[in-house]
Amino acid sequence: MRRACLLGNSDTKRTIYLEQAAARTGLPLLFLDWREPAKIRELAVENQLLLKVDPPLWDSSRLEELDALTGEYTARLEELAHIAQSGGHLEFLNHPLEIAAVLDKRACKARLAGAAIPVTELLEGAGMSARGLLDRMREKRIFQVFIKPVMGSGAAGVSAFRWQPSTGRMALYTCAMAENSGSGLVNTKKLRRFSGREEIFLLLDRLLGLDCIVERWYAKAEYRGMSYDLRAVVQEGRVDFLLGRLSSGPVTNLHLNNRPLEVPALGLPGKVLEEVQELCRRCMACCPGLSSAGIDILLEKGTLRPRIIEMNGQGDLIYQDIYHENIIYRRQAELMRRWLERP
């Protein structure tokens, strides 16, 4: 018997709106909870399963625990792949090993760059301190950078650092904050600006002590005095949703109460939109195990040249979609229904 399944968390927006799309599409969808992983193996013995994998929920906001949490999640994704490889009748909307692969920002960016896809430039330097970062920035003549945990999501630990070597002035914008105990960093989901050298060095040393990437901070295209980038949701090689993310600061993630804007309002030239769509298709071609992905695209200020910031194998939850037409999840439900009806 063929069964379409969602592996996720009950009563979340991801689950609720995919279930709504499934009902509207006529797809019988079986929900499986991350807390009961044994059920997947049991079902895959006697049924043919098509599984959509949503991310688990994490309680911790401590950035020092991020590697352990993502490591545990990667192990669970590998276990799903093992079930399929060891005789389980299990297929995936997005293959778990591909989800894990793009979760690693460093490896994903290297894969895209290897396919000649323009990406935001990395300033690599393993184990850098704050002073080492300044040396690297001076060497590359790049004086503003982003610092991001390699395996993070949802703006966890994302920081933007600007430095003026001629004056020594610097500014750090970050959602990370030292715990009251002083023992670590927590993700506050609120962007703060620091300008004191001592405080900045303390935070930078702690951030860089995590497994982070450092990438060039490009000046982004602007709309009415706000900088913006784009989030695309690409499914089966097609851009199903494209949204502008506007911010008065350097970090545009919508988790931080930044402003979403429908792309037509940006007035982008047709040629730029075509370039964005072509880049998205090329990204998906680099990740053949993904049917659906969220892709963040930067448009350089002035030229509007697009660059890929990152990909997310589970970047399909867009509030501006689920509260309106629910296009993304409806398309997923249609894909799963076609699988059920396949001869």
C-alpha positions as semicolon CSV with decimal commas, in nm:
position;residue;x (nm);y (nm);z (nm)
1;M;0,000;0,000;0,000
2;R;0,129;0,345;-0,088
3;R;0,110;0,614;0,179
4;A;0,210;0,980;0,176
5;C;0,352;1,083;0,514
6;L;0,469;1,394;0,696
7;L;0,737;1,352;0,961
8;G;0,716;1,660;1,181
9;N;0,573;1,817;1,493
10;S;0,207;1,835;1,585
11;D;0,022;2,167;1,599
12;T;0,292;2,368;1,420
13;K;0,219;2,597;1,125
14;R;0,418;2,364;0,898
15;T;0,197;2,069;0,990
16;I;-0,134;2,256;1,003
17;Y;-0,097;2,422;0,663
18;L;0,038;2,116;0,482
19;E;-0,257;1,919;0,621
20;Q;-0,491;2,192;0,498
21;A;-0,332;2,177;0,153
22;A;-0,357;1,798;0,152
23;A;-0,729;1,811;0,238
24;R;-0,790;2,067;-0,037
25;T;-0,596;1,858;-0,287
26;G;-0,759;1,529;-0,194
27;L;-0,437;1,380;-0,057
28;P;-0,466;1,133;0,231
29;L;-0,170;1,240;0,447
30;L;-0,042;1,038;0,741
31;F;0,124;1,241;1,018
32;L;0,424;1,090;1,198
33;D;0,574;1,258;1,505
34;W;0,949;1,306;1,549
35;R;0,905;1,173;1,903
36;E;0,810;0,828;1,767
37;P;1,078;0,748;1,506
38;A;1,028;0,370;1,531
39;K;0,692;0,402;1,351
40;I;0,866;0,495;1,026
41;R;1,067;0,173;1,019
42;E;0,757;-0,030;1,105
43;L;0,544;0,131;0,832
44;A;0,820;0,100;0,571
45;V;0,822;-0,279;0,608
46;E;0,475;-0,338;0,465
47;N;0,398;-0,006;0,292
48;Q;0,554;0,207;0,023
49;L;0,606;0,546;0,185
50;L;0,670;0,890;0,042
51;L;0,798;1,097;0,332
52;K;0,823;1,472;0,372
53;V;1,069;1,557;0,650
54;D;1,012;1,874;0,854
55;P;1,274;1,995;1,105
56;P;1,238;1,896;1,471
57;L;1,172;2,156;1,741
58;W;1,458;2,264;1,967
59;D;1,411;2,406;2,315
60;S;1,759;2,549;2,363
61;S;1,862;2,899;2,254
62;R;2,226;2,855;2,360
63;L;2,456;2,893;2,061
64;E;2,720;2,664;2,216
65;E;2,464;2,381;2,194
66;L;2,391;2,440;1,825
67;D;2,654;2,197;1,695
68;A;2,532;1,920;1,924
69;L;2,169;1,977;1,827
70;T;2,240;1,986;1,455
71;G;2,471;1,687;1,494
72;E;2,188;1,490;1,655
73;Y;1,953;1,602;1,378
74;T;2,201;1,499;1,108
75;A;2,228;1,156;1,270
76;R;1,849;1,119;1,258
77;L;1,849;1,217;0,891
78;E;2,118;0,957;0,825
79;E;1,906;0,695;1,003
80;L;1,614;0,774;0,769
81;A;1,843;0,729;0,470
82;H;1,966;0,399;0,619
83;I;1,608;0,268;0,646
84;A;1,560;0,334;0,274
85;Q;1,897;0,183;0,182
86;S;1,848;-0,131;0,390
87;G;1,530;-0,252;0,225
88;G;1,266;-0,018;0,362
89;H;1,006;0,088;0,105
90;L;1,080;0,454;0,160
91;E;1,110;0,751;-0,077
92;F;1,145;1,117;0,009
93;L;1,012;1,451;-0,108
94;N;1,356;1,583;-0,005
95;H;1,620;1,320;0,056
96;P;1,746;1,341;0,417
97;L;2,113;1,330;0,316
98;E;2,055;1,624;0,082
99;I;1,877;1,815;0,360
100;A;2,182;1,756;0,580
101;A;2,422;1,855;0,302
102;V;2,269;2,199;0,242
103;L;2,232;2,256;0,617
104;D;2,612;2,288;0,615
105;K;2,658;2,644;0,483
106;R;3,028;2,601;0,410
107;A;2,988;2,279;0,213
108;C;2,677;2,402;0,030
109;K;2,846;2,724;-0,076
110;A;3,150;2,530;-0,200
111;R;2,924;2,303;-0,404
112;L;2,748;2,598;-0,568
113;A;3,072;2,786;-0,633
114;G;3,214;2,468;-0,790
115;A;2,927;2,484;-1,040
116;A;3,021;2,846;-1,126
117;I;2,713;2,983;-0,948
118;P;2,781;3,332;-0,807
119;V;2,771;3,320;-0,427
120;T;2,863;3,558;-0,146
121;E;3,241;3,538;-0,101
122;L;3,385;3,347;0,195
123;L;3,677;3,478;0,403
124;E;3,797;3,151;0,543
125;G;4,042;3,130;0,831
126;A;3,995;2,840;1,068
127;G;4,001;2,921;1,437
128;M;4,021;3,299;1,391
129;S;4,012;3,534;1,689
130;A;3,872;3,885;1,666
131;R;4,221;4,022;1,599
132;G;4,280;3,748;1,343
133;L;3,958;3,847;1,169
134;L;4,074;4,208;1,146
135;D;4,404;4,091;0,996
136;R;4,218;3,881;0,742
137;M;3,985;4,168;0,653
138;R;4,281;4,404;0,610
139;E;4,458;4,149;0,389
140;K;4,150;4,104;0,167
141;R;4,061;4,476;0,184
142;I;3,707;4,381;0,286
143;F;3,589;4,589;0,578
144;Q;3,241;4,456;0,643
145;V;3,151;4,090;0,691
146;F;2,880;3,854;0,810
147;I;2,956;3,583;1,066
148;K;2,724;3,282;1,070
149;P;2,722;2,946;1,248
150;V;2,787;2,681;0,984
151;M;2,482;2,473;1,078
152;G;2,248;2,744;1,209
153;S;1,910;2,860;1,078
154;G;1,653;3,126;1,154
155;A;1,919;3,397;1,208
156;A;2,061;3,207;1,511
157;G;2,396;3,366;1,584
158;V;2,404;3,565;1,259
159;S;2,614;3,879;1,306
160;A;2,726;4,167;1,083
161;F;3,056;4,341;1,155
162;R;3,180;4,669;1,006
163;W;3,527;4,817;1,062
164;Q;3,693;5,140;0,946
165;P;4,072;5,082;0,964
166;S;4,152;5,450;0,915
167;T;3,959;5,556;1,226
168;G;3,940;5,231;1,422
169;R;3,564;5,265;1,448
170;M;3,364;4,945;1,441
171;A;3,009;4,822;1,480
172;L;2,869;4,476;1,544
173;Y;2,504;4,390;1,477
174;T;2,403;4,060;1,631
175;C;2,119;3,857;1,782
176;A;2,371;3,687;2,009
177;M;2,405;3,802;2,366
178;A;2,619;3,687;2,657
179;E;2,429;3,492;2,923
180;N;2,393;3,653;3,264
181;S;2,629;3,390;3,399
182;G;2,886;3,494;3,139
183;S;2,936;3,129;3,044
184;G;2,804;3,140;2,689
185;L;2,593;3,305;2,419
186;V;2,219;3,288;2,363
187;N;2,015;3,366;2,053
188;T;1,778;3,649;2,149
189;K;1,596;3,688;1,812
190;K;1,648;4,062;1,855
191;L;1,913;4,252;1,662
192;R;2,137;4,475;1,876
193;R;2,416;4,714;1,778
194;F;2,745;4,732;1,969
195;S;3,011;4,995;1,906
196;G;3,254;4,956;2,198
197;R;3,578;4,787;2,092
198;E;3,616;4,579;2,408
199;E;3,257;4,454;2,402
200;I;3,278;4,378;2,029
201;F;3,603;4,183;2,068
202;L;3,453;3,977;2,350
203;L;3,147;3,887;2,141
204;L;3,350;3,825;1,825
205;D;3,593;3,593;2,006
206;R;3,299;3,391;2,139
207;L;3,121;3,380;1,803
208;L;3,435;3,284;1,614
209;G;3,504;3,017;1,873
210;L;3,195;2,839;1,739
211;D;3,202;2,666;1,401
212;C;3,130;2,972;1,185
213;I;3,172;3,096;0,834
214;V;3,277;3,453;0,760
215;E;3,153;3,602;0,436
216;R;3,175;3,937;0,262
217;W;2,895;4,180;0,347
218;Y;2,778;4,322;0,016
219;A;2,583;4,645;-0,015
220;K;2,230;4,527;-0,101
221;A;1,975;4,676;-0,335
222;E;1,747;4,930;-0,169
223;Y;1,377;5,012;-0,174
224;R;1,259;5,338;-0,020
225;G;1,567;5,365;0,198
226;M;1,560;5,001;0,317
227;S;1,799;4,730;0,201
228;Y;1,654;4,402;0,085
229;D;1,724;4,055;-0,046
230;L;1,498;3,784;-0,186
231;R;1,370;3,450;-0,060
232;A;1,268;3,207;-0,333
233;V;1,092;2,876;-0,276
234;V;1,178;2,648;-0,567
235;Q;0,991;2,322;-0,623
236;E;1,044;2,074;-0,904
237;G;1,266;2,326;-1,083
238;R;1,008;2,608;-1,066
239;V;1,004;2,921;-0,852
240;D;0,671;2,883;-0,674
241;F;0,716;3,184;-0,447
242;L;0,944;3,487;-0,445
243;L;0,942;3,743;-0,165
244;G;1,140;4,058;-0,083
245;R;1,279;4,087;0,271
246;L;1,334;4,450;0,371
247;S;1,529;4,579;0,667
248;S;1,660;4,907;0,803
249;G;1,960;4,709;0,934
250;P;2,198;4,456;0,779
251;V;2,008;4,134;0,868
252;T;1,691;4,076;0,665
253;N;1,556;3,753;0,818
254;L;1,180;3,780;0,866
255;H;1,214;3,613;1,209
256;L;1,342;3,952;1,328
257;N;1,021;4,139;1,243
258;N;1,162;4,271;0,919
259;R;0,927;4,376;0,642
260;P;0,814;4,132;0,372
261;L;0,723;4,279;0,035
262;E;0,577;4,123;-0,277
263;V;0,839;4,128;-0,550
264;P;0,632;4,319;-0,813
265;A;0,636;4,623;-0,581
266;L;1,018;4,633;-0,608
267;G;0,993;4,716;-0,978
268;L;1,281;4,489;-1,076
269;P;1,369;4,467;-1,446
270;G;1,250;4,152;-1,621
271;K;1,611;4,060;-1,702
272;V;1,701;4,055;-1,332
273;L;1,403;3,835;-1,247
274;E;1,501;3,597;-1,528
275;E;1,857;3,582;-1,391
276;V;1,724;3,507;-1,042
277;Q;1,502;3,226;-1,170
278;E;1,786;3,077;-1,377
279;L;2,021;3,087;-1,077
280;C;1,758;2,911;-0,865
281;R;1,721;2,637;-1,127
282;R;2,098;2,591;-1,137
283;C;2,110;2,566;-0,758
284;M;1,848;2,293;-0,761
285;A;2,038;2,107;-1,033
286;C;2,334;2,096;-0,791
287;C;2,111;1,926;-0,531
288;P;1,927;1,649;-0,719
289;G;1,788;1,500;-0,396
290;L;1,579;1,811;-0,329
291;S;1,233;1,862;-0,479
292;S;1,179;2,175;-0,270
293;A;1,417;2,434;-0,125
294;G;1,430;2,787;0,006
295;I;1,702;2,997;-0,159
296;D;1,819;3,337;-0,037
297;I;1,939;3,574;-0,311
298;L;2,126;3,899;-0,274
299;L;2,099;4,171;-0,539
300;E;2,406;4,393;-0,537
301;K;2,337;4,763;-0,492
302;G;2,354;4,950;-0,821
303;T;2,409;4,660;-1,061
304;L;2,134;4,432;-0,919
305;R;2,368;4,141;-0,991
306;P;2,226;3,837;-0,810
307;R;2,433;3,619;-0,576
308;I;2,322;3,318;-0,377
309;I;2,351;3,369;-0,001
310;E;2,245;3,019;0,104
311;M;2,003;2,732;0,052
312;N;1,770;2,558;0,294
313;G;1,626;2,213;0,228
314;Q;1,340;2,296;0,465
315;G;1,289;2,664;0,382
316;D;0,928;2,631;0,268
317;L;0,739;2,801;0,554
318;I;0,644;3,149;0,430
319;Y;0,373;3,323;0,633
320;Q;0,284;3,551;0,343
321;D;0,190;3,235;0,152
322;I;0,020;3,014;0,410
323;Y;-0,211;3,296;0,522
324;H;-0,319;3,362;0,164
325;E;-0,316;3,103;-0,114
326;N;-0,094;2,838;0,049
327;I;0,070;2,782;-0,290
328;I;0,386;2,614;-0,161
329;Y;0,222;2,343;0,046
330;R;-0,054;2,292;-0,206
331;R;0,209;2,218;-0,470
332;Q;0,380;1,973;-0,235
333;A;0,047;1,800;-0,176
334;E;-0,005;1,777;-0,552
335;L;0,341;1,622;-0,598
336;M;0,267;1,366;-0,328
337;R;-0,075;1,286;-0,471
338;R;0,078;1,226;-0,814
339;W;0,319;0,982;-0,651
340;L;0,025;0,795;-0,496
341;E;-0,147;0,774;-0,833
342;R;0,164;0,664;-1,020
343;P;0,118;0,331;-1,206
